[in-house]
């Protein structure tokens, strides 16, 4: 990501104001990206990383694993960065063609369709709580085994239960606790992870076609 002077100044303010924390350097890089994107320091206490989430996510990016997102805002937010680095395929569940289902929302059914198509993909759910619920259920029934799940939808009904389901799974994941979250948060997490992965793996890809 190309940083400008105002970006550097903003990040310096975050570093001054964030205070004590127990994040690893890599985790902190993700958290400060989210705070930078939202100007909301509460995310310091809301973002959760499962064991090996960053390692698994970085390795999956380097392996050009397919990324599935729930809404166009996430896709647009990460596309330039992913295209200039690892060039992973990115699919938005909103574009999936599915049959209408009475017992599920359109977002859930479309995400489920792509999840079955890419069972070991990277899944990014920024807005649709029902899509995160669908992913969590497919994980529970062992129909899919994602490389990483990023879950940041906001909401009042069902969203905390969906995030809790994700928390209880053994799948590498990054989530926002409670009711808060957004597609902006999801994109910030992905872009931060891309930069971390590029630092770890990108040098070996320079000059590769």
N, C-alpha and C positions, 0 to 999 in steps of 0.2 A: 504494500500500500504506500502511495506517495504522500508523505506528510509535508505540510506547509508550516510557516512560522506560527500562525495562529493555532494550528493543531498542537504544536510543541508547547506553546504557552498554556493551552487548555489542559494538556496532560500533566504539565508541571503543577498546575493548580490542584488537579486531582491527587497527585502524589503528596502534596502538602496537606490536603484536607482529609484524606481517607483515614489517617490514623493507624493504630495498631491492627494487624490482621495476621491470620495464620495460613494464608494462601502460599502455595509454592510460587516461584517466579513465573512459571507458565500459566498457572491459574490466575495469578494477579493480572497478567497481561490481558486475559479474557475479561476479567471483572472491570478493569479500567476502560476497556473498549465499550462495554455496556454503559458504564457511567458517562463516558464521553458522548455516546449516542443519545442518551436520555436526560443528562444533567440531573440524575436521580441517585443520590448516594445510598438510598435504602437497598439498592441491589447488592451492595456489599454483604448484607446479611441474608439475602434471599437466594443467591445463586449457589447451587449444590453440584459438586462433581463426584461421580461414582469412581470407584477404584479403576484405574487404567483408562479413564474416559479420554484424556488427552492423547495418551500413547496410541490407543486403538484408533481414534479419529485421525490422527496424523498419519498413521500407517495406511489407513484406508484411503485417505486423500492421495498419498503417494502411489498407491496401487490403482489409481483412477477408478475407484469404486463409484458406482452410480449414486447420485444424490437425489432424493425425492423430497420435495417441499410441498407445503399445503396451500400456499397462496402466492399469486404473482409478485406481491411486494417483496417476499423473501427471495424469489428467483431473480428479480431485477436488482435487489440489493447485493447479491453475491456474484452474479454472472460476470461482471467485468474482472473481478479479482480472480475468480477461478479460471477464467479463460486466459489470463495472462500468466498463470502459474501451471497447475497440474492438468487443466483442461478436462476435468471430469464431466461426464454427461450430467445434466441437471434437468429433471422432469418435475412439472407442477401437477399435482393431483387434480387441479381444477380443469385441466385439459384432457383428463382421462375420459374415455367414452365408456359409459356403463349403462346397464339396464336400471330403470327406476326400482327402488326397493321401499316397501311400505314401512319396514321396521327400523330403518337406518336413515340418518341424514345423508344428503348428497355428498357432503364433505367426507363423512366416514366411509361411505361405500367407494368413493373414488380413491381415497387413500388406501383402503383395503385392496383394491384392484391392483394398484401399483406395487404395494408391499408384497403381494403374492408373486408379482412378476420379477421383483428385485429383492428377494428375501434376506440377502446379506448386505443390503445397501446402507447408506447413511440417510436417516430420516430426520427432517427438520419441520417441526410443527410450531408455527409462530402465532397462529390466530384461532384455528378451529379445534375447540376442546373435543368435539366428537371424533375428529381425526386422531387425536392423541389417545382417546379411549380405544379406538379401533386398533391402533398399533399395540397398545398394552395388552389387549385381549389376544391378538395374534401371537405375541411373545409368550403369554401365559400358556396357550395351547401348543406352543412350540412349532407353530406353522412357519414362523420366520425367526431368524437370528441376526438382527442388524449388527453392523460394525459399530454404529453409534446412533443414539437417538438424542436429539435436542428438543426439549419440550418447554415452550415459553408462552402458551396461550393465557390470556386473562379471562376472567369470568366469575360468576357468582354461583352458578348451578352446575355441579359435576366436575368443575375443573380441578378442584383440590383432590377429589377422589382419583381422577385420571393421573395426576402427578404422583399421588401416593402409590398407585399401581406401578408406575414406572420406577419409583424409588425402591420398591420391593423386588423388582426383577434383578436378575444377575447380568443384564445387558449393560454395557458401557453407556453412560448417559450424562447429559448436563441438563439441569432443570432449574426453573424458578419456583420457589416455594410459594404457596398461598395463592391469592387472587390476582396478583400483578403479572404483567408480561405483555408482549406485543411482538409483531413481526419485525419491528425495528431491533428489538433485543435479540431475536433469533439471528438476524443478519449480522449483527455486531459480533455475536459469538462465533458464527461460521467464519467471518472474515479474520477474526483474531486467530482462530485455529489454522486457517490457511497460511497466515504469516508464520506461525510457529512451525508448521509442517514444512514450509518452504525453507526455513532456516535449517531444519534437521535433514531434509532430503533433497532440497532443490538443487544444491550444488552438483549433485551427481547426475542431474538431468540436463544441465546446461549443454547446449550443442546437440541434444537429442532431437530427432525429427518426430 
